Amino acid sequence: MKLCVENLSISFDKQLILNHIDFQIRQGEFVALLGPSGCGKSTILNILAGLLSKETGIIKVDNQEIKGLSDHFAYMPQSDLLLPWKTILDNVTLYGQINHDSKAKENALKEFKTFGLDGYQNSYPDQLSGGMRQRAAFLRTALCKADILLLDEPFGALDVITRNDMQDWLLDLRKQYNRTTLLVTHDIDEALFLADRILILSHRPASILKEIDLSNVSKSRDWLFEQGTLKKEIFELLKGENNA
Ligand SMILES: Nc1ncnc2c1ncn2[C@@H]1O[C@H](COP(=O)(O)OP(=O)(O)OP(=O)(O)O)[C@@H](O)[C@H]1O
């Protein structure tokens, strides 16, 4: 599904946070949003997910305008929000159960291996490592029948090694699943490694400062290590905005 965001603005307490944001995401494209802290990245996801009301702007999925909550979007917030009293299988099939999908558990179990959770269906969240919990939260999001995934710093709370492992895993998964995705991250490496395109936001009120197209790049850790100049350029841009 193609996502089109036009002229998106919002203020909190009379302070303009998003200033006429325009962007599009093609079917199957993976786009990362990078920007200085507090510029409004999560706010964009919250508006798309229907949790916040925009002041101006139009959101379209495949040319159809979306208002409020929509099942086009599956949202994975920063914390994993796994329910501690439910098993991993019950946690990942929460939406399916709410929607009375009798095949929810059967369909979920087929994905446990891919998501590195094989054998853990009857475990509880506190029996899993941080990385596994994030994969479970991600599986719950991916199992939603939504066309567009909204991921807010999914690996933000993980240590650097687990984070890198999760990025490798997500890059592999991307090739298989081809879901339209918008990822919010603070991490320049993560954005470069995972995204087809990076949108860099300015300091508040946020507008899109720069777009980096990586769609023709064959991604690998070696490629990432060689991107010193590009990383420096993005870093300087974000640093300038942080000080703005
Ligand atoms: N519901 C709300 N009511 C009032 N102010 C809000 C609300 N949501 C966000 N804000 C404010 O809007 C600004 C942008 O917040 P947001 O969380 O979108 O930024 P961010 O770029 O995701 O930040 P970070 O990188 O630190 O996660 C912040 O100043 C925040 O305090």
The ligand as an SDF file (V2000), in Angstrom:
LIG
                    3D

 31 33  0  0  0  0  0  0  0  0999 V2000
    0.2230   14.5100   23.5520 N   0  0  0  0  0  0  0  0  0  0  0  0
    1.0900   15.5080   23.7330 C   0  0  0  0  0  0  0  0  0  0  0  0
    0.7500   16.6320   24.4100 N   0  0  0  0  0  0  0  0  0  0  0  0
    1.6090   17.6610   24.5740 C   0  0  0  0  0  0  0  0  0  0  0  0
    2.8620   17.6700   24.0660 N   0  0  0  0  0  0  0  0  0  0  0  0
    3.2800   16.5780   23.3950 C   0  0  0  0  0  0  0  0  0  0  0  0
    2.3980   15.4430   23.1830 C   0  0  0  0  0  0  0  0  0  0  0  0
    3.0850   14.5180   22.4430 N   0  0  0  0  0  0  0  0  0  0  0  0
    4.3070   15.0430   22.2270 C   0  0  0  0  0  0  0  0  0  0  0  0
    4.4160   16.2630   22.7770 N   0  0  0  0  0  0  0  0  0  0  0  0
    5.5900   17.1540   22.6850 C   0  0  0  0  0  0  0  0  0  0  0  0
    5.8850   17.3100   21.3110 O   0  0  0  0  0  0  0  0  0  0  0  0
    7.2700   17.3180   21.0810 C   0  0  0  0  0  0  0  0  0  0  0  0
    7.6250   16.2010   20.1060 C   0  0  0  0  0  0  0  0  0  0  0  0
    7.4890   14.9540   20.7650 O   0  0  0  0  0  0  0  0  0  0  0  0
    7.8410   13.5700   20.0720 P   0  0  0  0  0  0  0  0  0  0  0  0
    7.7580   12.5230   21.1330 O   0  0  0  0  0  0  0  0  0  0  0  0
    7.0160   13.3940   18.8630 O   0  0  0  0  0  0  0  0  0  0  0  0
    9.3510   13.8200   19.6180 O   0  0  0  0  0  0  0  0  0  0  0  0
   10.4270   12.7480   19.1190 P   0  0  0  0  0  0  0  0  0  0  0  0
   11.1340   13.3780   17.9840 O   0  0  0  0  0  0  0  0  0  0  0  0
    9.7820   11.4270   18.8830 O   0  0  0  0  0  0  0  0  0  0  0  0
   11.3340   12.6880   20.4200 O   0  0  0  0  0  0  0  0  0  0  0  0
   12.4510   11.6370   20.8650 P   0  0  0  0  0  0  0  0  0  0  0  0
   13.4530   11.6130   19.7690 O   0  0  0  0  0  0  0  0  0  0  0  0
   13.0200   12.2430   22.1180 O   0  0  0  0  0  0  0  0  0  0  0  0
   11.7550   10.3190   21.0880 O   0  0  0  0  0  0  0  0  0  0  0  0
    7.9150   17.1670   22.4420 C   0  0  0  0  0  0  0  0  0  0  0  0
    8.2400   18.4450   22.9150 O   0  0  0  0  0  0  0  0  0  0  0  0
    6.8430   16.5500   23.2900 C   0  0  0  0  0  0  0  0  0  0  0  0
    6.9890   16.9230   24.6400 O   0  0  0  0  0  0  0  0  0  0  0  0
  1  2  1  0
  2  3  1  0
  2  7  2  0
  3  4  2  0
  4  5  1  0
  5  6  2  0
  6  7  1  0
  6 10  1  0
  7  8  1  0
  8  9  2  0
  9 10  1  0
 10 11  1  0
 11 12  1  0
 11 30  1  0
 12 13  1  0
 13 14  1  0
 13 28  1  0
 14 15  1  0
 15 16  1  0
 16 17  2  0
 16 18  1  0
 16 19  1  0
 19 20  1  0
 20 21  2  0
 20 22  1  0
 20 23  1  0
 23 24  1  0
 24 25  2  0
 24 26  1  0
 24 27  1  0
 28 29  1  0
 28 30  1  0
 30 31  1  0
M  END
$$$$
